[in-house]
Amino acid sequence: MSCCGEGASLAAIELARSQPETVDDHVDPAFLREAKDGATELTLIVPGMHCAGCLSKVERALRSVSGVSRARANLTAHKAVVGFDPQTVEAEELIAAVRGAGYAARPVDPAVFNNVADEEAGAELLRSLAVAGFAAGNVMLLSVSVWSGADEATRNLFHWISAMIALPAIAYAGRPFFRSAARALSARSLNMDVPISLAVVLAALMSLHETIIGAPHAWFDASITLLFFLLIGRVLDFRMRGVARAAATRLLSLSADSARLVGEDGRISLVRAGAVKPGDVVEVAAGERVPLDGTVISGWSDVDKSPLTGEPLPEAVRDGSAVFAGTLNVTGPIRLKVEKSAGDSLLADIIRLMEGAEAGRGRFVGLADRAARIYAPAVHILAALAFVGWLLVGIGWHDSLMIAIAVLIITCPCALGLAVPATQIVASGRLLKEGIIVKDGAALERLAGVDTVVFDKTGTLTGGDPRLAEEPEVDDRTWALAAALASKSRHPLAKALAASALGRGVTPLCVEDVREEPGAGMEARFEGRRVRLGRREWVAETEHAESGGAFSEIWIEIPGAAPKAFRFVDRLRPDAAPLVARLKEMGFGVHLLSGDRPEAVAAAARGLGIAEWTGGVTPADKVAEVERLQAEGRHVLMVGDGINDAPALAAATASISPATGSDISQVAADFVLSSGALAPIAEGIVVARRARRVILENFAIALAYNAIAVPVALAGLATPLIAAVAMSSSSILVTANALRLSLGAGKRASAKPQPRNALADTGREAAA
């Protein structure tokens, strides 16, 4: 379906209503921001944008304005971000351009506005479907009575009762189509909802006319049944699109709303994070999130940077260390000098990356949308030709109009509209049995075309929890002291050490004066002597940097003995290597990207047999690598579980997140592995390819139906009622074909990908 009804979020609607309606309203400079490319950037909310066609119109309208350097619309967030030269064009002209294309537009503050799930739009579609279904059932029962041979008085009574049921139902249930059609016509364009609205309204009005004059036929049943079937397709499509696609809004939950501002007199006040300016000093207590990007000027601590880098272990920070908004201060209080405002922080950059990647995927146009560009005007032309042609033949305006209405009804895109969502629903149920939750039905087509798989490491191919890599060379007494100190710490390695000691049945010794040195480790007194557990350079009091290689280390120092190390590794999942082997056997290129240390990534790649890997990457690096692969002609499946993976998950052709992953990664991904197992990934690709074949078959059915039905309607051999029945039959046939996906098991043995390009084949050979 080309347009998806009225799907503006409540937040968008309320925001739009709160702004003045005149096109020459002044845009507050607070809505403008300086982008990295030097252009001034304006974010607009466009609540009436619901499909790929809408998105293209909005972008074309903005780019047609002189002075605009770029325009990118985001379908799921109902936003458009415009880069422009303020010396050439005013912000108000951009809003006027969008309005001229037939869409409402209002500026929003990108740092404040949150896109919310459009529950109201979904509820309206369901209410419309319920009303149409109820009315269609009752009107059809009355029609059966008329067809059974009711006499003239009874027939007229049933027609009037049908009118009283159908007309209010059509007025209510048809609103999503009528509003969309009106919006398209006001912008002097056509979409699929225009012929739908014309067919429904003309059939209803002609039926009312026939009822008033006491004619033997009326077609209220055709009008309301047509709406009912179209709404089924609209609801299925709405559900499968997934209204929570804007994962960037989940990232905002990492942002600290307030900051502890340190004044010149040393007093601390709680202020909004957005009110803090570069150069100010803020204090961050242990357990709090860092509110803004800055540099540490006092204090030692461990900072959990996993939301930004994916590195599972906290990083020690001290004077001069850079910290970033959204990271978690773990062990000790620190003060930092703010380097960037809230809107320019690294977290804000990731949010913009996320929205940009989502907008890129939102530009995917399905076969139904592409067909709609030709289908909508063709339907109108056929109906007009039928009306004019039969009028010239001399059968009169009444019969000519009946034939034109029959053409409109018989060509209404029910089968075309159901071809995709019906298949997606059945395929989703099939994948659910395999352990895969489908969040975005449109991604099934993208998944069917992938030829390269990119994995994150930590938490995806590994368990995400450090375990002892080898048996440490320590005696029982050292084990007991290490357990005593580790049990007092919140550091992940200390927790892993305490858990290992507990599993070995080690009884911790009694220690005194335990204290934690933020960013360094634990210190205590045992039998009057100092003992330490922590980082190598602190424990051994040397200037040598920690050199754990592929392992993470925690050291213990006991006076009179050399420091000893406990080495940890994040172990690979048992099903990771078999999955990689199967993907390579199927012909896929396999890559590994991780924010973890290169040594640890290299060790994991060797264990899995992955030749192409990169360690120490940032979220932006992951997006850049995915986009590089796609620029080479590859179709990338991204598999990741962390917050830092979310932009890459959104940028990839298709994406999967384990159920054990972060909420944000699961929102950003198209699919979620409900069982946590990795094996279903390969089977998911097989099912997606079968679903694509079924979708193509459904399009063939819809086209064949039109090839037969349209000439029949043009020849005047189909009444509006017969046209509605034929249209419904084609929809049932398409749905029945989609149900074949739920039968039998996937053909695992024949899960060969389509022929890949030379670049992909080269990658495969390198991996082998």
Long-range contacts (C-beta under 8 A, 24 or more apart in sequence): 1-51, 1-192, 1-233, 1-234, 1-237, 1-368, 1-369, 1-372, 1-413, 1-416, 1-417, 2-51, 2-52, 2-53, 2-191, 2-192, 2-193, 2-368, 2-369, 2-372, 2-373, 2-376, 3-50, 3-51, 3-53, 3-54, 3-180, 3-184, 3-191, 3-192, 3-193, 4-50, 4-51, 4-234, 4-237, 4-238, 4-241, 5-50, 5-121, 5-125, 5-176, 5-177, 5-179, 5-180, 5-234, 5-238, 6-48, 6-50, 6-121, 6-124, 6-175, 6-176, 6-179, 6-180, 7-50, 7-118, 7-121, 7-238, 7-243, 8-47, 8-48, 8-78, 8-118, 8-121, 9-47, 9-78, 9-115, 9-116, 9-117, 9-118, 9-120, 9-121, 10-116, 10-118, 10-119, 10-120, 11-113, 11-114, 11-115, 11-116, 12-45, 12-47, 12-78, 12-115, 13-47, 15-45, 15-106, 15-108, 15-113, 16-45, 16-47, 16-104, 16-106, 19-106, 19-107, 23-92, 23-95, 23-96, 23-99, 24-92, 25-92, 25-95, 26-92, 27-90, 27-91, 27-92, 27-95, 27-107, 28-107, 30-109, 31-91, 31-107, 31-108, 31-109, 32-86, 32-91, 33-110, 33-343, 35-83, 37-69, 37-83, 39-69, 39-70, 39-83, 39-84, 39-85, 40-83, 40-84, 40-85, 40-86, 41-81, 41-82, 41-83, 42-81, 42-82, 42-84, 42-91, 42-94, 42-107, 43-79, 43-80, 43-81, 43-82, 43-107, 43-108, 43-109, 43-110, 43-113, 44-79, 44-80, 44-81, 44-82, 44-94, 44-95, 44-98, 44-105, 44-106, 44-107, 44-108, 45-78, 45-79, 45-105, 45-106, 45-107, 45-108, 45-113, 46-73, 46-78, 46-79, 46-80, 46-98, 46-103, 46-104, 46-105, 47-78, 47-104, 48-102, 48-103, 48-104, 48-183, 49-73, 49-75, 49-78, 49-80, 49-103, 50-75, 50-180, 51-75, 51-191, 51-369, 52-362, 52-363, 52-364, 52-365, 52-366, 52-369, 53-191, 53-369, 53-372, 53-373, 54-103, 55-362, 55-363, 57-101, 57-102, 57-103, 57-187, 57-189, 58-98, 58-101, 58-103, 60-101, 61-97, 61-98, 61-100, 61-101, 62-94, 62-97, 62-98, 64-97, 65-89, 65-93, 65-94, 65-97, 68-94, 72-356, 72-359, 72-360, 73-359, 73-362, 74-246, 74-355, 74-358, 74-359, 74-362, 75-359, 75-362, 75-363, 76-115, 76-241, 76-242, 76-243, 76-245, 76-246, 76-358, 76-362, 77-115, 77-245, 77-246, 77-248, 77-249, 77-355, 77-358, 77-359, 78-115, 79-108, 79-115, 79-355, 80-105, 81-110, 81-355, 81-356, 81-359, 100-187, 101-187, 102-183, 102-184, 102-186, 102-187, 102-188, 102-189, 103-183, 103-187, 110-343, 110-352, 111-274, 111-342, 111-343, 111-348, 114-249, 114-252, 115-246, 115-248, 115-249, 116-249, 117-243, 117-244, 118-243, 119-243, 121-238, 121-243, 122-238, 122-239, 122-243, 124-175, 124-176, 125-176, 125-231, 125-234, 125-235, 125-238, 126-235, 128-172, 128-173, 128-174, 128-175, 128-176, 128-227, 128-231, 129-173, 129-228, 129-231, 129-232, 129-234, 129-235, 131-169, 131-172, 131-173, 132-169, 132-173, 132-224, 132-227, 132-228, 132-231, 133-228, 134-169, 135-165, 135-166, 135-169, 135-170, 135-173, 135-224, 135-228, 136-221, 136-224, 136-225, 136-227, 136-228, 138-165, 139-165, 139-166, 139-220, 139-221, 139-224, 139-225, 140-221, 140-225, 142-221, 143-220, 143-221, 143-721, 152-214, 155-216, 156-211, 156-214, 159-207, 159-210, 159-211, 159-218, 159-220, 160-211, 162-207, 162-211, 162-218, 162-220, 162-221, 163-207, 163-208, 163-211, 163-218, 163-220, 165-220, 165-224, 166-204, 166-207, 166-220, 166-221, 166-223, 166-224, 167-204, 167-208, 167-220, 169-224, 169-227, 170-200, 170-201, 170-204, 170-223, 170-224, 170-227, 173-224, 173-227, 173-228, 173-231, 174-200, 174-201, 174-227, 176-231, 176-234, 177-227, 177-230, 190-376, 190-377, 190-380, 191-372, 191-376, 192-372, 192-375, 192-376, 192-413, 192-417, 194-376, 194-380, 195-376, 195-379, 195-380, 195-383, 195-408, 195-411, 195-412, 196-226, 196-230, 196-412, 196-413, 198-380, 198-383, 198-408, 199-223, 199-226, 199-405, 199-408, 199-409, 199-412, 200-226, 200-227, 202-401, 202-404, 202-405, 202-408, 203-405, 203-408, 203-409, 203-720, 206-401, 206-402, 206-405, 206-720, 217-719, 217-721, 219-405, 219-719, 219-720, 219-721, 219-724, 221-721, 221-724, 222-409, 222-720, 222-721, 222-723, 222-724, 223-724, 225-724, 225-728, 226-409, 226-412, 226-414, 226-724, 226-727, 229-414, 229-418, 229-727, 229-728, 229-731, 230-412, 230-414, 230-417, 232-418, 232-731, 233-414, 233-417, 233-418, 233-421, 233-422, 233-731, 234-417, 236-418, 236-421, 236-422, 236-424, 236-425, 237-417, 237-420, 237-421, 237-441, 239-421, 239-425, 239-441, 240-421, 240-424, 240-425, 240-428, 240-438, 240-440, 240-441, 240-442, 241-440, 241-441, 241-442, 242-439, 242-440, 242-441, 244-667, 245-358, 245-362, 245-440, 245-667, 246-355, 246-358, 247-354, 247-358, 247-646, 247-649, 247-650, 247-664, 247-665, 247-667, 247-668, 248-351, 248-352, 248-354, 248-355, 248-358, 248-646, 250-663, 250-664, 250-667, 251-326, 251-347, 251-350, 251-351, 251-354, 251-643, 251-646, 251-664, 252-351, 254-289, 254-307, 254-325, 254-326, 254-347, 254-643, 255-289, 255-291, 255-325, 255-326, 255-342, 255-347, 256-288, 256-289, 256-290, 256-291, 256-325, 258-291, 259-291, 259-292, 260-284, 260-285, 262-335, 273-325, 273-342, 274-341, 274-342, 274-343, 276-338, 276-341, 276-342, 277-338, 277-341, 278-338, 278-339, 278-340, 278-341, 279-337, 279-338, 280-337, 280-338, 281-335, 281-336, 281-337, 281-338, 282-335, 282-336, 282-338, 283-333, 283-334, 283-335, 284-323, 284-329, 284-333, 284-334, 284-335, 284-336, 285-329, 285-333, 286-329, 286-330, 286-331, 286-332, 286-333, 286-518, 287-328, 287-329, 287-330, 288-328, 288-329, 289-325, 289-326, 289-327, 289-328, 289-329, 290-323, 290-324, 290-325, 290-326, 290-327, 290-328, 290-329, 290-336, 291-325, 291-342, 292-325, 292-338, 292-339, 292-340, 292-341, 292-342, 292-345, 293-322, 293-323, 293-324, 293-325, 293-338, 293-339, 293-340, 293-344, 293-345, 293-346, 294-322, 294-323, 294-336, 294-337, 294-338, 294-339, 294-340, 295-320, 295-321, 295-322, 295-323, 295-336, 295-337, 295-339, 296-320, 296-321, 296-322, 296-323, 296-334, 296-335, 296-336, 297-335, 297-336, 297-337, 298-334, 298-335, 299-332, 299-333, 299-334, 299-335, 299-518, 300-332, 300-334, 300-517, 300-518, 300-519, 300-520, 301-329, 301-330, 301-331, 301-332, 301-333, 301-334, 301-518, 301-519, 302-329, 302-330, 302-331, 302-332, 302-491, 302-518, 302-519, 303-327, 303-328, 303-329, 303-330, 304-328, 304-330, 306-642, 306-643, 306-644, 307-347, 307-642, 307-643, 307-644, 308-346, 308-347, 308-350, 308-595, 308-618, 308-619, 308-643, 308-644, 309-595, 309-618, 309-619, 309-644, 310-456, 310-457, 310-458, 310-459, 310-594, 310-595, 310-596, 310-642, 310-644, 310-645, 311-458, 311-595, 311-596, 311-597, 312-458, 312-459, 312-464, 312-466, 312-492, 312-570, 312-596, 313-466, 313-492, 313-493, 313-552, 314-491, 314-492, 316-519, 316-520, 316-535, 317-519, 318-519, 330-490, 330-491, 331-490, 331-491, 331-516, 331-518, 331-519, 332-516, 332-518, 332-519, 333-518, 334-518, 349-620, 350-619, 350-620, 350-644, 350-646, 350-647, 353-619, 353-620, 353-623, 353-647, 354-646, 354-647, 354-650, 354-668, 357-623, 357-647, 357-648, 357-650, 357-651, 358-650, 358-668, 360-650, 360-651, 361-650, 361-651, 364-442, 364-446, 366-420, 366-442, 366-445, 367-420, 367-695, 367-696, 367-699, 368-413, 368-416, 368-417, 368-419, 368-420, 368-699, 371-416, 371-699, 372-413, 372-416, 375-413, 375-416, 379-407, 379-408, 379-411, 379-412, 382-407, 382-411, 382-710, 382-714, 383-407, 383-408, 383-411, 385-714, 386-713, 386-714, 390-716, 395-716, 399-716, 402-719, 402-720, 403-713, 403-714, 403-716, 405-720, 405-723, 406-713, 406-716, 406-718, 406-719, 406-720, 406-722, 406-723, 407-710, 407-713, 407-714, 407-723, 409-720, 409-723, 409-724, 409-727, 410-709, 410-710, 410-712, 410-713, 410-718, 410-723, 410-726, 410-727, 411-706, 411-709, 411-710, 411-713, 412-727, 413-702, 414-727, 414-728, 414-730, 414-731, 415-698, 415-701, 415-702, 415-705, 415-727, 415-730, 415-731, 415-733, 415-734, 416-699, 416-702, 418-698, 418-731, 418-734, 418-735, 419-695, 419-698, 419-699, 419-701, 419-702, 419-734, 420-695, 420-698, 422-698, 422-734, 422-735, 422-738, 423-691, 423-694, 423-695, 423-698, 423-738, 423-741, 424-691, 425-738, 426-691, 426-738, 426-739, 426-741, 426-742, 427-687, 427-688, 427-690, 427-691, 427-694, 427-741, 429-742, 430-687, 430-741, 430-742, 431-671, 431-680, 431-684, 431-687, 432-674, 434-680, 434-683, 434-684, 434-687, 434-746, 435-673, 435-674, 435-675, 435-677, 435-680, 436-656, 436-671, 436-672, 436-673, 436-674, 436-680, 436-681, 436-683, 436-684, 437-671, 437-672, 437-673, 437-674, 438-670, 438-671, 439-666, 439-669, 439-670, 439-671, 439-672, 440-670, 443-654, 443-655, 443-670, 443-671, 444-688, 444-691, 444-692, 445-688, 445-691, 445-692, 445-695, 446-635, 446-653, 446-654, 446-670, 447-637, 447-653, 447-654, 447-670, 447-671, 447-684, 447-685, 447-688, 448-685, 448-688, 448-689, 448-691, 448-692, 449-635, 449-653, 449-692, 449-754, 450-588, 450-635, 450-636, 450-637, 450-653, 450-654, 450-685, 450-753, 451-587, 451-588, 451-589, 451-634, 451-635, 451-753, 451-754, 451-756, 451-757, 451-760, 452-588, 452-589, 452-590, 452-591, 452-629, 452-634, 452-635, 452-636, 452-637, 452-760, 452-763, 453-583, 453-588, 453-589, 453-590, 453-591, 453-636, 453-637, 453-639, 453-681, 454-590, 454-591, 454-592, 454-593, 454-625, 454-626, 454-629, 454-636, 454-637, 454-638, 454-639, 454-648, 454-652, 455-580, 455-590, 455-591, 455-592, 455-593, 455-610, 455-639, 455-640, 456-593, 456-594, 456-622, 456-638, 456-639, 456-640, 456-641, 456-642, 456-645, 457-570, 457-592, 457-593, 457-594, 457-596, 457-600, 457-601, 457-604, 458-570, 458-594, 458-595, 458-596, 458-641, 458-642, 459-641, 459-642, 459-658, 459-660, 459-661, 460-639, 460-640, 460-641, 460-658, 460-661, 461-572, 461-573, 461-576, 461-592, 461-604, 461-608, 461-678, 462-570, 462-571, 462-572, 462-573, 462-576, 462-604, 463-570, 463-571, 463-572, 463-573, 464-570, 464-641, 464-660, 465-496, 465-570, 466-492, 466-493, 466-496, 466-552, 466-568, 466-569, 466-570, 467-496, 467-500, 467-568, 467-569, 467-570, 467-571, 468-496, 468-500, 468-566, 468-567, 468-568, 468-569, 469-551, 469-567, 469-568, 469-569, 470-567, 472-564, 472-565, 472-566, 472-567, 473-564, 474-556, 474-564, 474-566, 476-506, 477-509, 478-556, 478-558, 478-561, 478-564, 479-504, 479-506, 480-506, 480-507, 480-508, 480-509, 481-508, 481-509, 481-511, 481-526, 481-531, 481-533, 481-556, 481-558, 482-533, 482-556, 482-566, 483-507, 483-508, 483-509, 484-508, 484-509, 484-510, 484-511, 484-524, 484-526, 485-511, 485-514, 485-522, 485-524, 485-531, 485-532, 485-533, 485-556, 486-522, 486-533, 486-554, 488-514, 488-516, 488-522, 488-524, 489-516, 489-521, 489-522, 489-533, 491-521, 491-554, 493-552, 493-554, 493-566, 493-568, 494-522, 494-533, 494-554, 496-568, 497-533, 497-554, 497-566, 500-566, 521-554, 521-555, 526-558, 529-558, 529-559, 530-559, 531-556, 531-557, 531-558, 531-559, 532-556, 532-557, 533-557, 536-563, 536-565, 539-563, 548-597, 548-599, 549-599, 550-597, 550-599, 550-600, 550-602, 550-603, 551-600, 552-600, 569-600, 569-603, 570-596, 570-600, 572-604, 572-607, 572-608, 573-678, 575-677, 575-678, 575-679, 576-608, 576-678, 577-607, 577-608, 577-609, 578-679, 579-678, 579-679, 579-681, 579-682, 580-608, 580-609, 580-610, 581-609, 582-682, 583-681, 583-682, 584-609, 584-764, 584-767, 584-768, 586-682, 586-685, 586-751, 586-752, 586-753, 587-752, 587-753, 587-756, 587-764, 588-753, 588-764, 589-634, 589-756, 589-760, 589-763, 589-764, 589-767, 590-767, 591-625, 591-629, 591-763, 593-617, 593-621, 593-622, 593-625, 593-648, 595-642, 595-644, 609-767, 610-767, 611-766, 611-767, 611-768, 612-763, 612-766, 612-767, 618-644, 619-644, 619-645, 619-646, 619-647, 619-648, 620-647, 622-647, 622-648, 623-647, 623-648, 623-651, 626-651, 626-652, 627-651, 632-759, 633-757, 633-759, 633-760, 634-757, 634-759, 634-760, 637-681, 637-685, 639-681, 640-665, 640-669, 641-665, 656-681, 656-684, 682-748, 682-751, 683-746, 683-748, 683-751, 685-751, 685-753, 686-746, 686-747, 686-748, 686-751, 687-741, 687-746, 690-741, 690-746, 691-741, 694-737, 694-738, 694-740, 694-741, 697-737, 698-734, 698-737, 698-738, 701-730, 701-733, 701-734, 701-737, 702-730, 702-734, 705-730, 705-733
